[in-house]
Amino acid sequence: MENASLYEYMRVGIVHFMAYPECMSGEGPVVETILKVAEDPFFNFIEIGHIKDPKARREAKQILDASGMGVAYAAQPVVFSQLLNLNAFDDHERQQAIDRLKGCIEEAAEMGAESVALVSGPDPGADRRPEASLLLARSLQELCDEANGCGLSVALETFDRTIDKKALIGPSDEAVNLAQMVNRANFGLMLDLSHLPIQFESTYKALHAAQEFLVHAHIGNCVLRDPNHPAYGDQHPHFGIEGGENGVEELAEFLQVLTFINYLEQSDNPRVVSFEVRPRPGQSSELVIANAKRTLIQAWAQI
């Protein structure tokens, strides 16, 4: 494996709106920054979010069509910014979340995406988790059926339960239980290296638990040990930041376990591994992206 091309084992992606957070709301220099990613041959996959302006969507779609990159649609910013809750106990609130995310699925299809990523609603506490998980599964079944009609798959990303996002899902073993309840062929799980420390899970435990349903992987960094650190929690700082949890060694371990569970295999159509990194105040997007590329190259060389 040491002599094999990186791209034989993975499609290398990037979460566009995290690398360029000025586009997080769906406005700003969306077209210009998507073009920057598309012009970079290091990437053969991109994850985009909601783009408000129909004209900008058309222009971005033209770029993506010409780029040769794979495309996924990430609905997490919509969920967080609009406080959508797919496991809400109130039926009206839950249906509002489902309807809004059906709109995201339509937009994803319009943009030529192959999948849509979602996140659960907030954790209601231990006493009501079973009920909330059942409601979430029902919501996801409805969204998977909608996505299937558009030729799309759905991935639920796991998040921390106690540090930052405080989401219902949550621990990897509970995410697997949820996937079994959803029971849809076009549904799977997304795990993120940058979330594992704040989920208090080891790479080995999380990836082995989720391997049957793992359909997408993110790589990034977080800060856990110092609550006073400006990047504390789920902020996706650059690899190797002082006080951070992930650098070359941790990324190499993550990639190694992905190979052990056969997520990464030599293939003409390999699985996705996407950077989710965000510039800190005073940093350029280009600097943080360059740091991420170097970290991946060094980590891959180790395995």
C-alpha positions as MATLAB code, in Angstrom:
seq = 'MENASLYEYMRVGIVHFMAYPECMSGEGPVVETILKVAEDPFFNFIEIGHIKDPKARREAKQILDASGMGVAYAAQPVVFSQLLNLNAFDDHERQQAIDRLKGCIEEAAEMGAESVALVSGPDPGADRRPEASLLLARSLQELCDEANGCGLSVALETFDRTIDKKALIGPSDEAVNLAQMVNRANFGLMLDLSHLPIQFESTYKALHAAQEFLVHAHIGNCVLRDPNHPAYGDQHPHFGIEGGENGVEELAEFLQVLTFINYLEQSDNPRVVSFEVRPRPGQSSELVIANAKRTLIQAWAQI';
ca = [
       0.000    0.000    0.000;
       2.901    2.344    0.671;
       3.474    2.836   -3.063;
      -0.163    3.090   -4.088;
      -1.710    6.366   -5.084;
      -3.792    8.121   -2.464;
      -6.571    8.457   -5.007;
      -6.811    4.720   -5.572;
      -8.046    4.408   -1.990;
     -10.159    7.521   -1.460;
     -11.924   10.396   -3.091;
     -10.390   13.399   -1.353;
     -13.006   15.985   -0.546;
     -13.534   19.213    1.337;
     -16.515   20.783    3.074;
     -16.740   24.012    1.115;
     -18.650   26.212    3.577;
     -16.358   25.285    6.481;
     -13.206   26.111    4.551;
     -14.928   29.330    3.437;
     -17.172   30.190    6.404;
     -18.261   33.456    4.799;
     -20.472   31.180    2.659;
     -22.008   29.294    5.597;
     -25.329   31.141    5.327;
     -25.699   30.324    1.636;
     -24.698   33.846    0.623;
     -21.337   35.543    0.074;
     -18.723   34.552   -2.531;
     -20.176   31.078   -3.028;
     -19.497   30.798   -6.758;
     -15.987   32.232   -6.544;
     -14.915   29.923   -3.726;
     -16.474   26.814   -5.272;
     -14.449   27.692   -8.377;
     -11.265   27.835   -6.251;
     -11.893   24.314   -4.991;
     -12.838   23.053   -8.446;
      -9.606   24.428   -9.898;
      -7.505   22.571   -7.318;
      -6.612   19.099   -8.655;
      -5.906   17.862   -5.120;
      -9.667   17.543   -4.607;
     -11.967   15.235   -6.504;
     -14.970   15.692   -4.202;
     -16.751   18.700   -2.703;
     -19.479   19.098   -0.101;
     -21.666   22.132   -0.612;
     -24.468   23.625    1.419;
     -27.573   25.653    0.672;
     -27.081   28.389   -1.925;
     -29.800   31.020   -1.585;
     -29.581   32.794   -4.923;
     -30.953   30.729   -7.854;
     -28.546   32.457  -10.257;
     -25.590   31.558   -8.028;
     -26.857   27.963   -7.882;
     -26.931   27.786  -11.671;
     -23.411   29.206  -11.933;
     -22.107   26.851   -9.260;
     -23.764   23.905  -10.999;
     -22.006   24.797  -14.266;
     -18.659   24.821  -12.432;
     -19.349   21.509  -10.724;
     -20.489   19.874  -13.950;
     -17.239   20.906  -15.648;
     -14.991   20.017  -12.718;
     -15.270   16.236  -12.785;
     -15.650   16.248   -8.994;
     -18.172   14.275   -7.013;
     -20.673   16.394   -5.090;
     -22.492   15.927   -1.790;
     -24.973   18.269   -0.166;
     -24.558   19.078    3.525;
     -27.742   20.211    5.257;
     -26.159   20.583    8.714;
     -25.916   24.409    8.512;
     -29.622   24.584    7.671;
     -30.452   22.324   10.619;
     -28.350   24.303   13.092;
     -29.212   27.805   11.873;
     -32.957   27.131   11.699;
     -33.052   24.987   14.854;
     -34.632   22.082   13.003;
     -35.379   19.055   15.135;
     -36.089   15.736   13.425;
     -36.709   14.135   16.807;
     -39.000   16.831   18.207;
     -41.795   15.543   20.428;
     -44.159   18.140   18.986;
     -45.542   16.715   15.719;
     -45.852   20.128   14.052;
     -42.241   21.052   14.871;
     -40.979   17.709   13.623;
     -42.981   17.970   10.393;
     -41.611   21.466    9.806;
     -38.092   20.048   10.025;
     -38.945   17.216    7.630;
     -40.505   19.598    5.105;
     -37.550   21.989    5.189;
     -35.105   19.133    4.680;
     -37.161   17.801    1.787;
     -36.423   21.185    0.232;
     -32.716   20.552    0.802;
     -33.052   17.188   -0.925;
     -34.623   18.906   -3.933;
     -31.795   21.426   -4.036;
     -29.218   18.646   -3.730;
     -30.745   16.902   -6.733;
     -30.728   20.196   -8.639;
     -27.005   20.559   -7.917;
     -26.145   17.052   -9.082;
     -25.269   15.771   -5.608;
     -25.091   12.058   -4.873;
     -25.971   12.296   -1.186;
     -27.404   14.542    1.517;
     -25.961   14.789    5.032;
     -28.147   15.461    8.063;
     -27.830   15.683   11.831;
     -30.172   14.686   14.631;
     -31.949   17.160   16.832;
     -30.842   17.953   20.403;
     -30.523   15.325   23.096;
     -33.596   15.470   25.372;
     -31.891   13.641   28.226;
     -31.566    9.993   29.158;
     -35.216    9.465   30.145;
     -36.620   10.456   26.760;
     -33.844    9.244   24.435;
     -35.619    6.037   23.388;
     -38.737    7.981   22.365;
     -36.662   10.642   20.590;
     -34.666    7.981   18.731;
     -37.856    6.352   17.469;
     -39.173    9.704   16.235;
     -35.836   10.428   14.559;
     -35.920    7.060   12.801;
     -39.406    7.796   11.468;
     -38.303   11.201   10.214;
     -35.266    9.712    8.517;
     -37.356    7.011    6.855;
     -39.544    9.693    5.297;
     -36.509   11.680    4.148;
     -34.799    8.571    2.780;
     -37.897    7.751    0.747;
     -37.924   11.300   -0.606;
     -34.207   11.123   -1.405;
     -34.569    7.734   -3.057;
     -37.035    9.241   -5.489;
     -34.315   11.734   -6.462;
     -31.608    9.085   -6.742;
     -29.865   10.291   -3.574;
     -28.587    8.619   -0.433;
     -28.814   10.064    3.083;
     -26.038   10.149    5.698;
     -26.533   11.059    9.342;
     -23.454   12.623   10.925;
     -22.717   11.814   14.549;
     -22.041   14.717   16.918;
     -21.123   15.192   20.556;
     -23.778   14.949   23.218;
     -22.272   16.996   26.044;
     -19.639   19.490   24.822;
     -20.873   21.646   21.936;
     -23.702   20.516   19.635;
     -25.284   18.299   22.318;
     -27.046   16.166   19.729;
     -29.155   13.075   20.294;
     -26.873   11.081   17.945;
     -24.471   10.829   19.523;
     -22.400    7.790   20.406;
     -21.477    5.481   17.537;
     -23.150    2.401   18.998;
     -26.424    4.326   19.343;
     -25.993    5.598   15.784;
     -25.795    1.967   14.642;
     -28.980    1.133   16.546;
     -30.654    4.061   14.811;
     -29.470    2.895   11.378;
     -30.974   -0.508   12.068;
     -34.289    1.145   12.934;
     -34.255    3.316    9.813;
     -33.657    0.202    7.706;
     -33.337    1.924    4.349;
     -30.859    0.857    1.662;
     -29.991    4.490    0.917;
     -29.205    5.388    4.545;
     -25.855    5.326    6.326;
     -23.664    7.032    8.880;
     -21.020    9.732    8.636;
     -18.220    9.779   11.220;
     -15.831   12.677   11.731;
     -12.351   12.377   13.233;
     -12.760   15.837   14.741;
     -15.887   14.766   16.635;
     -14.525   11.576   18.166;
     -12.569   13.226   21.026;
     -15.579   15.313   22.099;
     -17.743   12.196   21.811;
     -15.204   10.532   24.135;
     -14.703    7.691   21.666;
     -11.521    6.177   20.339;
     -11.011    5.894   16.607;
     -10.874    2.112   16.866;
     -14.090    1.812   18.884;
     -16.123    4.244   16.793;
     -15.124    2.989   13.351;
     -15.435   -0.678   14.253;
     -18.868   -0.078   15.795;
     -20.134    1.804   12.743;
     -18.405   -0.135    9.970;
     -21.540   -1.852    8.646;
     -23.280    1.486    8.079;
     -20.342    3.841    7.461;
     -20.830    5.665    4.148;
     -18.848    8.887    4.589;
     -15.822   10.055    6.579;
     -14.710   13.520    7.641;
     -11.264   14.446    8.910;
     -10.418   17.437   11.054;
      -9.367   18.623   14.478;
     -10.910   19.858   17.725;
      -9.951   21.206   21.144;
     -11.203   19.354   24.209;
      -8.883   19.670   27.201;
      -9.035   23.457   27.758;
     -12.557   24.949   27.970;
     -10.995   28.418   27.852;
      -9.293   27.795   24.522;
     -10.863   29.988   21.789;
     -11.254   26.896   19.567;
     -12.802   24.743   22.297;
     -15.459   22.303   21.169;
     -16.622   21.626   17.633;
     -14.775   24.458   15.857;
     -12.653   22.471   13.355;
      -9.334   24.340   13.760;
      -6.308   23.449   11.667;
      -4.457   20.198   12.309;
      -1.775   20.517   14.941;
      -3.170   23.615   16.672;
      -1.705   24.046   20.171;
      -4.018   22.294   22.616;
      -5.740   20.365   19.835;
      -6.473   16.663   19.657;
      -5.562   15.668   16.090;
      -2.452   15.887   13.958;
      -0.514   13.613   11.643;
      -0.386   10.658   14.048;
      -4.099   10.715   14.857;
      -5.043   11.078   11.209;
      -2.765    8.182   10.283;
      -4.490    6.008   12.898;
      -7.911    7.016   11.542;
      -6.904    6.113    7.983;
      -5.340    2.868    9.142;
      -8.529    1.763   10.875;
     -10.546    2.766    7.795;
      -8.384    0.337    5.819;
      -8.837   -2.398    8.449;
     -12.633   -2.177    8.174;
     -12.388   -2.063    4.349;
     -13.815    1.431    4.038;
     -10.639    2.368    2.178;
      -9.917   -0.125   -0.581;
      -8.255    0.083   -3.963;
     -11.081    0.807   -6.347;
     -12.027    2.678   -9.480;
     -14.705    4.382   -7.378;
     -13.306    4.681   -3.845;
     -15.097    6.062   -0.787;
     -14.987    9.694    0.292;
     -12.687   11.186    2.921;
     -13.373   14.923    3.245;
     -11.569   17.654    5.139;
     -13.726   19.652    7.505;
     -11.455   22.495    8.540;
     -12.210   26.125    9.315;
      -9.871   29.127    9.481;
      -9.456   30.817   12.831;
      -9.681   34.623   13.059;
      -6.724   36.100   11.204;
      -6.133   32.951    9.127;
      -6.837   32.603    5.435;
      -8.829   29.714    4.045;
      -5.918   28.905    1.749;
      -3.524   28.497    4.674;
      -5.795   26.094    6.540;
      -6.472   24.092    3.375;
      -2.727   23.824    2.688;
      -2.165   22.629    6.262;
      -4.846   19.969    5.773;
      -3.297   18.729    2.523;
       0.152   18.425    4.096;
      -1.281   16.574    7.077;
      -3.074   14.061    4.866;
       0.011   13.456    2.705;
       2.181   12.872    5.778;
      -0.412   10.658    7.470;
      -0.916    8.543    4.344;
       2.842    8.090    4.008;
       2.869    6.496    7.465;
       0.496    3.712    6.458;
];
